[in-house]
Amino acid sequence: MYFTRVGNMVVILLCGGDKSTQDEDIRSAKALASELGD
């Protein structure tokens, strides 16, 4: 689970996995977070 801020809101990104997929999970969370800013 990851989170980001959009304005004054905290948005919880329900994505993730285990340690073996952590790098890809972080990339996915960053991509989702960038879509929120559009």
Summary of the structure (lengths in Angstrom):
residues: 38
radius of gyration: 10.3
end to end distance: 21.4
largest distance: 32.8
contacts: 79
relative contact order: 0.25
helix: 47%
strand: 26%
